[in-house]
Amino acid sequence: MYLRRLAVHTTINAKFGTNGQNPCEQGRALYKEISILSGERRGRTPGTRSFARNLIRRWFAVGPFMSETALRNVNAVLRSERRSITAKKAQMRVVLTGPNDENAEVGRGKVGRMDQPAIPAVKAKSNSFAQAEAQTKCPPVVEIEYIPSEDLKPLDEPDVSLESLLATLDSKDWLKVLEGLDHVRRLALFHSSSMRRILNEVLALVVKAVKNPRSALCKTAIMASSDLLKAYNDEMLDILDPLLLQLLLKATQDKKFVCEEAEKALFCMATYISPGPALEKLRPFGSHRNPRIRAKAGTCVYKCASRLGVDGMNDYGLDQLIQIAAAQLNDQLPEARESARKLVVDLHAVYRQTSPVVSPVSKPENGNSETNEQTDPWEVFCLSSLNPLTAQAVLRVTCVAN
């Protein structure tokens, strides 16, 4: 900075030493030249303006054009420049990018990074004008009410709502989408036959709303999906995959109220859809790369399997169910492991009720004699359905349970 200002002095002496200009014109030329040579276009920073002002005053104090009129003209030029800059800065805004940003050091005298210089003090406006301006600029406060399914009431004109339902759900105004989701819930619970013909389109738009980053809209869409599952049951099996994926994703979010609502919707899916087809839909998520999704899917698998009963488990296949459970016995999250253990215990109980008669098997002992020992059919079943390591993990769970 010292070398730069020394260069400014040298250039000014060479350029304005004896040019015979009018003092006011020379003052303007000096001010612009000093601003450019100081490295700041038009001298917008306070340091540059102060440096230019002091240098001009010093120049006229020792130069050949010293007079009160000349100095007054120079001061008038500087004041007009200051007023124009201040008027423009009044509309500027300081931008802080976060608590760890460099701007936090500005108040301690360190260099900060700002999009614009600091805002000068502005005279307060009158109360009436400030209130009118606040009413025009501030958006209205919207209160969202999440109505439980049991408190919903039928629509007065379901046919009229049904005609504009798809357009409302596809609107860019999220408040209109909220209104459309409310109509979807009421139509599903009280006028399900009317909406059956456009169920595919409605579910696609509901899934789109579930993906929305606005939490209020997302939660309302999840509540609508729960009501759709309650109303249409197995009719949604063919179009369930995208909704199931989104519900599992939302159930693993950090926002608690969205996560809880997604878990309720998954419980509705495991409750109102037939357990066999629901297990087929959930089975791929047991090997998902996201451990939290695996845990939520394992919980739903256990709920669906517990609805099968003894006959249902045998019909579905105990070997397939034991493979599903064993895959999550050593999972990363305890929620997944707990669901797998409970399913293994239930499968063991079902197998004991339907196990074949134990047959004696001869096994050599010490290579010399043979003794008749009974083999556990559950152990044989596990070894035949699983690899040895996984079978041992399943047998440890059942031994502890017994």
C-alpha positions in Angstrom: 0.0 0.0 0.0 2.9 2.4 0.8 4.5 1.8 -2.6 1.2 2.2 -4.4 0.6 5.6 -2.7 4.2 6.7 -3.4 3.6 5.9 -7.1 0.4 7.9 -7.0 2.4 11.0 -5.6 5.0 10.6 -8.3 2.4 10.3 -11.1 0.3 13.3 -9.8 3.4 15.5 -9.6 4.3 14.6 -13.2 0.8 15.0 -14.6 -0.6 18.1 -12.7 2.5 20.1 -11.8 2.2 23.0 -14.1 -0.8 22.6 -16.4 -2.6 25.9 -15.6 -6.0 24.3 -15.2 -8.9 25.9 -13.3 -8.7 24.8 -9.6 -12.1 23.2 -9.6 -11.5 21.3 -12.8 -8.0 20.3 -11.6 -9.6 19.1 -8.3 -12.0 16.9 -10.2 -9.2 15.5 -12.4 -7.0 14.9 -9.4 -9.7 13.1 -7.5 -10.4 10.7 -10.5 -6.8 10.2 -11.2 -6.0 9.4 -7.6 -8.9 7.0 -7.4 -7.8 5.1 -10.5 -4.2 5.0 -9.5 -5.1 3.8 -6.0 -6.5 0.6 -7.5 -10.2 1.3 -6.8 -12.4 2.3 -9.7 -14.1 5.7 -8.9 -12.8 5.5 -5.3 -15.7 3.6 -3.8 -14.0 2.5 -0.6 -13.6 4.8 2.5 -9.8 4.3 2.5 -9.4 5.4 -1.1 -11.7 8.4 -0.6 -9.8 9.5 2.5 -6.5 9.1 0.8 -7.7 11.1 -2.3 -9.1 13.9 -0.1 -6.0 14.3 2.0 -3.7 14.3 -1.1 -5.8 16.9 -2.9 -5.8 19.2 0.1 -2.1 18.8 0.6 -1.5 19.4 -3.1 -3.5 22.7 -3.1 -1.9 23.7 0.2 1.6 23.7 -1.3 0.9 24.0 -5.0 0.7 27.2 -7.1 -3.1 27.4 -7.0 -3.6 27.8 -3.2 -6.7 29.9 -2.5 -9.8 29.6 -0.3 -12.1 29.5 -3.4 -10.1 26.6 -4.9 -10.1 24.6 -1.7 -13.9 25.3 -1.2 -14.5 24.0 -4.8 -12.6 20.9 -4.1 -14.5 20.2 -0.8 -17.8 20.8 -2.7 -16.7 18.1 -5.3 -15.9 15.7 -2.5 -19.1 16.3 -0.7 -21.2 15.7 -3.8 -19.3 12.5 -4.5 -19.9 11.3 -0.9 -23.7 12.1 -1.1 -24.1 10.1 -4.3 -22.2 7.1 -2.9 -24.2 7.2 0.4 -27.5 7.3 -1.5 -26.6 4.2 -3.5 -25.2 2.4 -0.5 -28.5 2.9 1.4 -30.0 0.2 -1.0 -27.2 -2.3 -0.5 -27.4 -5.3 1.7 -24.7 -7.1 3.7 -24.7 -10.8 2.9 -23.4 -13.2 5.6 -23.0 -16.8 4.5 -23.0 -18.5 7.9 -21.7 -18.5 11.5 -18.2 -19.7 10.4 -17.9 -17.3 7.6 -15.1 -14.7 7.3 -17.6 -12.0 8.0 -17.7 -13.0 11.6 -14.2 -11.4 11.9 -15.3 -8.0 10.6 -16.5 -6.8 14.0 -13.1 -7.7 15.5 -11.2 -5.6 13.0 -10.1 -8.4 10.7 -10.7 -8.5 7.0 -14.1 -9.9 6.0 -15.8 -10.9 2.8 -19.0 -9.0 1.9 -20.9 -8.5 -1.2 -21.4 -4.8 -0.5 -20.0 -2.3 2.0 -21.6 -1.9 5.4 -25.0 -0.1 5.4 -25.0 3.4 6.9 -27.6 4.6 9.3 -30.9 5.5 7.6 -33.5 7.7 9.1 -36.5 5.8 10.5 -39.7 6.0 8.5 -43.0 7.1 9.9 -45.1 4.4 11.7 -48.0 4.5 9.2 -45.7 4.2 6.2 -43.6 1.4 7.8 -46.8 -0.6 8.6 -48.2 -0.2 5.1 -44.9 -1.3 3.6 -44.6 -4.3 6.0 -48.2 -5.4 5.0 -47.3 -5.2 1.3 -43.9 -7.0 1.6 -44.5 -9.7 4.3 -46.4 -12.8 3.0 -49.4 -13.9 5.0 -48.9 -16.5 7.7 -50.3 -19.9 6.7 -51.4 -22.3 9.5 -51.4 -26.0 8.4 -53.8 -28.3 10.3 -53.1 -32.0 10.1 -56.5 -33.6 10.5 -56.6 -37.3 11.6 -58.4 -39.7 9.4 -61.2 -40.3 11.9 -62.0 -36.6 12.0 -62.4 -36.2 8.3 -65.9 -35.7 6.8 -67.4 -36.5 3.4 -67.4 -34.0 0.6 -70.6 -32.2 -0.2 -70.0 -32.4 -3.9 -67.6 -35.2 -4.7 -68.2 -35.2 -8.4 -67.2 -31.5 -8.7 -64.0 -32.1 -6.6 -63.2 -35.1 -8.7 -63.3 -33.2 -12.0 -60.6 -30.7 -10.9 -58.7 -33.1 -8.7 -55.8 -33.9 -11.0 -55.3 -30.3 -12.0 -55.3 -29.2 -8.4 -52.7 -31.9 -7.4 -50.5 -30.9 -10.3 -50.6 -27.1 -9.5 -47.5 -25.1 -8.9 -49.1 -23.4 -5.9 -48.4 -25.7 -2.9 -51.5 -24.4 -1.0 -53.7 -25.7 -3.8 -51.9 -29.0 -3.7 -52.6 -29.2 0.0 -56.3 -28.6 -0.8 -56.2 -31.3 -3.4 -54.6 -33.8 -1.0 -57.4 -33.1 1.5 -59.9 -33.9 -1.2 -58.0 -37.1 -2.0 -58.2 -38.2 1.6 -62.0 -37.6 1.8 -62.6 -39.2 -1.6 -60.6 -42.3 -0.6 -62.4 -42.7 2.7 -66.0 -41.8 1.8 -66.2 -41.9 -2.0 -63.7 -44.6 -3.0 -65.7 -45.9 -5.9 -65.7 -42.5 -7.6 -61.9 -42.1 -7.6 -61.1 -45.7 -8.6 -61.0 -44.9 -12.3 -58.2 -42.3 -11.8 -56.4 -44.1 -9.0 -53.1 -44.5 -10.9 -52.9 -40.8 -11.8 -53.8 -39.7 -8.3 -51.2 -42.0 -6.7 -48.5 -40.7 -9.1 -49.3 -37.1 -8.0 -49.4 -38.1 -4.4 -45.9 -39.6 -4.7 -44.8 -36.4 -6.4 -46.0 -34.4 -3.3 -44.3 -36.9 -1.0 -41.0 -36.0 -2.7 -41.6 -32.3 -2.2 -39.0 -30.7 0.1 -41.7 -28.6 1.9 -42.3 -30.5 5.1 -46.0 -29.6 5.5 -46.8 -30.7 2.0 -44.8 -33.9 2.4 -46.5 -34.9 5.6 -50.0 -34.2 4.2 -49.1 -36.4 1.2 -48.0 -39.2 3.4 -51.2 -39.0 5.3 -53.1 -39.2 2.0 -51.1 -42.3 1.1 -52.2 -43.9 4.4 -55.8 -43.3 3.6 -55.4 -44.6 0.1 -53.9 -47.8 1.5 -56.8 -48.2 3.9 -59.4 -47.6 1.2 -58.0 -49.7 -1.7 -56.0 -52.4 -0.1 -54.7 -54.9 -2.7 -55.9 -52.8 -5.6 -52.7 -50.7 -5.1 -50.3 -53.6 -5.4 -49.5 -52.9 -9.1 -48.7 -49.3 -8.4 -47.2 -49.6 -4.9 -43.5 -49.7 -5.7 -42.8 -46.0 -6.1 -44.8 -45.1 -3.0 -43.2 -47.8 -0.9 -39.7 -46.5 -1.8 -40.6 -42.9 -0.9 -42.2 -44.0 2.4 -39.0 -45.9 3.4 -36.9 -42.9 2.5 -39.0 -40.5 4.5 -39.1 -42.9 7.4 -35.3 -42.5 7.6 -35.3 -38.7 7.6 -34.1 -36.5 10.5 -37.4 -34.5 10.6 -39.2 -36.3 13.4 -42.8 -35.5 12.5 -42.3 -36.6 8.9 -40.5 -39.7 9.9 -43.3 -40.7 12.3 -45.9 -40.1 9.7 -44.0 -42.3 7.2 -43.8 -45.1 9.8 -47.5 -44.9 10.3 -48.0 -45.2 6.5 -45.7 -48.3 6.4 -47.7 -49.8 9.2 -50.9 -49.2 7.2 -49.3 -51.0 4.2 -48.3 -54.0 6.4 -51.8 -54.0 7.9 -54.2 -53.5 5.0 -52.4 -55.2 2.1 -52.2 -59.0 2.0 -49.1 -60.2 3.8 -47.8 -62.5 1.0 -47.7 -59.9 -1.8 -46.5 -57.3 0.7 -43.6 -59.5 1.6 -42.7 -59.8 -2.1 -42.7 -56.0 -2.3 -40.5 -55.6 0.8 -38.1 -58.4 0.1 -35.7 -56.4 -2.2 -35.3 -53.7 0.4 -33.8 -56.2 2.8 -30.5 -56.0 0.9 -30.7 -52.2 0.2 -27.3 -50.4 0.6 -28.9 -47.9 3.1 -28.8 -49.6 6.5 -31.7 -47.4 7.8 -33.9 -48.5 4.9 -33.0 -52.1 5.6 -34.0 -51.6 9.2 -37.4 -50.1 8.3 -38.0 -52.8 5.7 -37.1 -55.5 8.3 -39.7 -54.1 10.7 -42.4 -54.2 8.0 -41.4 -57.8 7.0 -41.8 -59.0 10.6 -45.3 -57.4 10.8 -46.4 -58.9 7.5 -45.0 -62.3 8.4 -46.7 -62.3 11.8 -50.0 -61.8 10.0 -49.5 -65.0 7.9 -50.1 -67.4 10.8 -49.0 -71.0 10.8 -50.7 -72.0 7.6 -49.7 -68.9 5.8 -46.0 -69.3 6.7 -46.1 -72.9 5.5 -47.8 -71.8 2.3 -45.3 -69.0 1.7 -42.4 -71.2 2.5 -40.5 -71.5 5.8 -37.2 -71.8 3.9 -37.8 -68.4 2.1 -38.8 -66.7 5.4 -35.7 -68.1 7.2 -33.5 -66.7 4.5 -35.1 -63.3 4.8 -34.7 -63.3 8.5 -31.1 -64.6 8.5 -30.0 -61.9 6.1 -30.5 -59.3 8.8 -29.3 -61.1 11.9 -25.9 -59.5 11.7 -27.1 -56.2 10.2 -25.5 -52.8 11.1 -28.5 -51.4 13.0 -30.0 -52.9 16.1 -33.5 -52.3 14.8 -33.0 -54.6 11.9 -31.3 -57.2 14.1 -34.2 -57.2 16.6 -36.8 -57.7 13.9 -34.8 -60.5 12.4 -34.4 -62.2 15.8 -38.2 -62.0 16.5 -39.0 -63.5 13.1 -36.5 -66.3 13.6 -38.1 -67.2 17.0 -41.6 -67.2 15.4 -40.4 -69.4 12.6 -38.9 -71.8 15.0 -42.2 -72.0 16.9 -44.1 -72.7 13.7 -41.6 -75.3 12.6 -41.8 -77.2 15.9 -45.6 -77.4 15.4 -45.3 -78.9 12.0 -41.9 -80.7 12.2 -41.7 -84.3 11.1 -41.0 -87.2 13.6 -37.4 -87.3 14.8 -35.6 -90.3 13.4 -32.6 -91.9 15.0 -29.3 -91.6 13.1 -26.2 -93.7 13.7 -23.1 -91.8 14.3 -19.6 -93.2 15.0 -18.0 -92.3 18.3 -14.2 -92.5 18.8 -14.1 -94.5 15.5 -15.0 -97.7 17.2 -18.6 -97.9 18.4 -21.9 -96.6 17.1 -24.6 -95.0 19.2 -28.1 -93.9 18.3 -28.5 -90.2 18.6 -31.5 -88.1 17.7 -30.8 -85.1 15.4 -32.7 -81.9 15.8 -34.9 -81.4 12.8 -34.7 -77.6 13.2 -30.9 -77.8 12.9 -31.2 -80.0 9.8 -33.7 -77.6 8.3 -31.4 -74.6 9.0 -28.3 -76.3 7.6 -30.3 -77.3 4.5 -31.7 -73.8 3.9 -28.7 -71.6 4.8 -24.9 -71.7 4.6 -23.2 -73.1 7.7 -22.2 -69.7 9.3 -25.6 -68.2 8.9 -27.2 -71.4 10.1 -25.1 -71.3 13.3 -26.2 -67.7 13.9 -29.9 -68.8 13.6 -29.4 -71.7 15.9 -27.8 -69.5 18.5 -30.8 -67.2 18.5 -33.2 -70.1 19.0 -31.1 -71.7 21.7 -31.1 -68.4 23.7 -34.9 -68.1 23.1 -35.5 -71.6 24.4 
